[in-house]
Amino acid sequence: MNITDIKEIMKVDGEDKLDVIFAVQKKLKEKYDCIERMKGIYVPVLPIDVNICRNQEYLKSLCYRVIAELVEATETLKNKAWKQSEVLTDTDHLEEELADALHFFIELCISLGIDSQKLFELYFKKSEVNKWRQATLY
């Protein structure tokens, strides 16, 4: 099964879409907690204390999961600069891998105590830093 098999999605009229994504991911994480307990990688306290070695390993594993999904997304891009023929991209597969990466990224945020509002703030603060860097030729 993949995203092309899903015909209807959750309606979020009037709700903040990023808030909804965070809430859905938090519920999904709770469902997977038992699997992580069995594997000995469960970290019970949220937000995670980033100063504890075991917690850092868990956070690294979430980062690696994001990276792995992004690599899978890049593998759907088949065209090469040196080839003369163009290959059609399976955009459904590309988008599905990007959605997988987002799932793990949001889980990482939740694990660190970053909610949708804080992520929003961090995004726009960093955007201002980037604008300053561009303006000052940093």
C-alpha positions in Angstrom: 0.0 0.0 0.0 1.2 3.5 -0.7 -0.2 7.1 -0.9 -2.0 6.5 -4.2 -4.2 4.0 -2.4 -5.6 6.6 0.0 -8.6 8.4 -1.5 -9.7 10.5 1.5 -7.7 12.4 4.1 -8.5 14.0 7.4 -10.4 17.3 7.1 -8.8 20.1 9.1 -11.1 23.1 8.3 -10.3 26.0 10.6 -7.5 24.1 12.4 -3.8 24.9 12.1 -2.4 22.2 9.8 0.9 22.1 11.6 -0.8 21.7 14.9 -2.8 18.7 13.4 0.4 17.2 12.0 2.1 17.4 15.5 -1.0 15.9 17.2 -1.2 13.0 14.7 2.5 12.2 15.0 2.3 12.3 18.8 -0.4 9.6 18.7 1.6 7.6 16.1 4.6 7.7 18.4 2.6 6.5 21.3 1.5 3.4 19.2 5.1 2.6 18.5 6.3 3.0 22.1 5.8 -0.7 22.8 8.0 -1.7 19.8 10.7 0.6 21.1 10.4 -0.8 24.6 10.9 -4.4 23.1 14.0 -3.2 21.3 15.4 -1.4 24.3 15.5 2.0 22.6 12.4 3.5 24.3 13.0 6.9 26.0 10.1 7.4 28.4 10.4 11.1 29.4 9.5 13.9 27.0 11.0 16.2 26.3 14.2 14.3 26.2 17.2 15.5 28.3 19.8 16.0 25.6 22.6 15.8 28.1 22.2 12.0 28.6 24.2 9.7 26.3 21.4 7.2 25.8 19.0 10.0 24.8 21.5 11.4 22.4 21.8 8.1 20.7 18.0 8.0 20.4 17.9 11.5 18.9 20.7 10.6 16.5 18.6 7.6 15.4 15.7 9.9 14.6 18.0 12.2 12.6 19.3 9.1 10.7 15.7 8.1 10.0 15.0 11.6 8.5 18.2 11.3 6.4 17.4 7.8 5.2 14.0 8.9 4.0 15.5 11.9 2.2 18.0 9.6 0.5 15.1 7.4 -0.6 13.5 10.5 -2.0 16.6 11.4 -4.0 16.8 7.8 -5.3 13.5 8.5 -7.2 15.2 11.2 -9.2 16.7 9.1 -12.0 18.0 11.7 -14.5 21.7 12.2 -14.8 23.5 15.3 -16.2 25.5 13.1 -18.6 22.6 11.1 -20.1 20.9 12.3 -23.2 17.5 10.8 -22.5 15.1 11.9 -19.7 13.5 9.5 -17.3 10.1 10.2 -15.9 10.0 10.6 -12.1 7.6 8.7 -10.0 6.4 11.8 -8.2 4.0 9.8 -5.9 7.0 7.9 -4.6 9.1 11.0 -4.3 6.3 12.8 -2.3 5.7 9.7 -0.1 9.4 9.6 0.9 9.3 13.3 1.7 6.2 12.7 3.9 8.1 9.9 5.6 11.0 12.3 6.3 8.5 14.8 7.8 7.0 12.1 10.0 10.4 11.4 11.6 11.4 15.1 11.7 8.2 16.0 13.6 8.8 13.0 16.0 12.3 14.5 16.6 10.8 17.8 17.4 8.3 16.3 19.7 11.0 14.3 21.5 12.9 17.6 22.0 9.9 19.4 23.4 9.5 21.5 20.2 5.8 22.0 19.4 4.3 23.5 16.3 4.4 27.1 17.7 8.0 26.8 18.7 9.0 25.3 15.3 7.1 28.1 13.6 9.1 30.6 15.7 12.4 28.9 15.1 11.8 28.7 11.4 11.1 32.5 11.1 14.0 33.4 13.4 16.4 31.4 11.3 14.8 33.0 8.2 15.7 36.4 9.6 19.3 35.3 10.2 19.5 34.0 6.6 18.2 37.3 5.3 20.8 39.2 7.3 23.5 36.9 6.0 22.5 37.5 2.4 22.2 41.2 2.9 25.7 41.4 4.5 27.3 38.9 2.2 28.2 36.8 5.2 
